[in-house]
């Protein structure tokens, strides 16, 4: 596979995803409105319930509850768009478009990587659209964080997109995907520190909730974004996100291999 051919394939897949996204204006609107509701409507009501930590990465920062939940809401944007991208994979498979894509004279893993990269690009653009909403709402975020958070958004978006890609292997019909999303999105979101510090969540159910939060991949994506937004790096969270990305993507590539993976068993 030459570099020129690989670049053309990436641009073709990315262009198709961007054109599709531009024709679905409600998708961008919902991606911004959903976290904005949490930020502008629910956050003032829940502000008194959260014991916002003064530890890393918040030393010396005048932190409000709205500022605390911004990383979690950025993670929400990445999570929902990752699931939406995998929904389009199920749709393409039903329409036969996915079969045409995977029969292109390029490695299967690279074609799936192109789909993942295109979906992640859209996720990051939506995340920055939400950051603009935060700025307009007067949420105090450091300006340097707009730049330093970019690698965390990319890595977190790739990991959550790969998880959605893996989920699309096992969902056979478009109608079943919405239900499957609910069993993935909401448990992952609420079993994390997206809305409250872990100490608040584990006050009464320490042994169960804390364990579930610590094995939740989304929790590490939120932690990575939270530190990056204040110009810091959480090494263990970055390693966890990168490890989950590698595992999810490898399993998705295996699943889309008709000789070995789940696609062959589904066709039977």
C-alpha positions, 0 to 999 in steps of 0.5 A, spaced: 500 500 500 503 506 497 502 512 501 499 516 496 493 511 495 493 510 503 492 518 503 487 518 497 483 513 501 483 516 508 480 523 504 475 519 500 472 516 507 473 523 511 469 527 505 464 522 505 463 522 513 463 530 513 458 530 507 453 526 510 454 530 517 453 536 513 446 534 511 444 532 518 444 538 521 440 535 527 446 531 529 450 537 530 444 541 534 443 535 538 450 534 540 451 541 542 444 541 546 445 535 550 451 537 554 449 544 554 442 542 558 447 539 563 451 545 563 446 550 563 440 547 566 442 541 571 448 544 573 446 550 577 441 545 581 446 539 582 452 544 584 450 543 592 451 536 591 458 535 589 464 536 593 468 538 588 475 536 589 481 541 590 486 536 588 490 535 582 489 538 577 485 544 580 490 547 585 490 554 585 484 554 581 477 558 583 473 552 580 465 552 579 461 546 579 460 548 571 467 548 570 468 541 574 463 537 569 465 540 562 470 535 561 465 530 563 460 533 558 466 533 553 466 526 554 459 525 553 460 529 546 465 524 544 461 518 547 455 519 543 458 521 537 462 515 537 455 511 538 452 515 532 458 513 527 457 506 529 450 507 527 452 509 520 456 503 520 450 498 521 446 502 516 452 502 511 452 494 512 444 494 511 445 498 505 451 494 502 455 500 502 460 497 507 461 491 503 463 495 497 468 499 502 471 493 505 472 489 498 476 495 496 484 493 494 486 496 501 487 492 507 481 491 511 484 494 518 486 501 514 479 502 511 476 501 518 482 506 521 479 511 516 472 510 518 474 511 525 479 517 524 473 520 520 468 519 526 473 522 531 474 528 527 467 529 527 467 528 534 473 533 536 469 538 532 463 537 536 467 538 542 470 544 540 463 547 538 461 545 545 467 549 548 464 555 545 458 554 548 461 554 555 465 560 553 459 564 551 456 561 558 461 564 562 464 558 564 471 559 567 476 555 563 483 556 561 485 559 554 491 554 554 486 548 555 483 549 548 489 547 545 492 542 550 486 538 550 486 537 543 490 530 544 486 528 549 480 529 545 483 525 539 485 519 543 479 519 547 475 520 541 479 514 537 477 510 543 470 511 544 469 510 536 473 504 536 468 501 542 462 503 537 466 500 531 466 493 535 459 494 538 457 495 530 460 488 529 455 484 534 448 489 532 445 485 526 439 490 525 439 498 525 432 497 529 436 493 535 442 499 535 438 504 539 437 499 545 444 497 545 446 504 545 442 505 551 445 499 555 452 502 553 452 509 553 448 511 560 451 506 564 458 508 562 456 515 563 453 515 570 458 510 572 464 515 571 466 522 574 463 526 569 458 529 574 461 528 581 467 526 584 468 519 585 468 520 593 461 522 592 458 516 588 461 511 593 459 514 599 454 509 600 456 504 595 463 504 595 465 496 594 460 496 588 460 503 584 467 504 585 469 498 582 465 499 576 467 506 575 475 503 575 473 498 570 469 503 566 474 506 560 469 512 559 472 514 566 479 514 564 477 518 558 474 523 562 480 523 567 485 524 561 480 530 558 480 533 565 487 534 566 489 536 559 484 541 560 488 544 565 495 543 561 496 537 565 497 530 563 495 524 567 499 518 565 495 512 567 489 515 564 493 516 558 495 509 558 489 506 559 485 509 554 491 507 549 490 500 551 483 500 550 483 503 544 488 498 541 484 492 544 477 495 541 480 496 534 483 489 534 477 486 536 473 490 531 478 488 525 477 481 527 470 482 527 469 485 520 474 479 517 469 474 514 474 469 515 475 469 522 470 474 525 463 475 527 461 477 520 462 470 518 457 467 524 452 472 522 451 471 515 450 463 517 
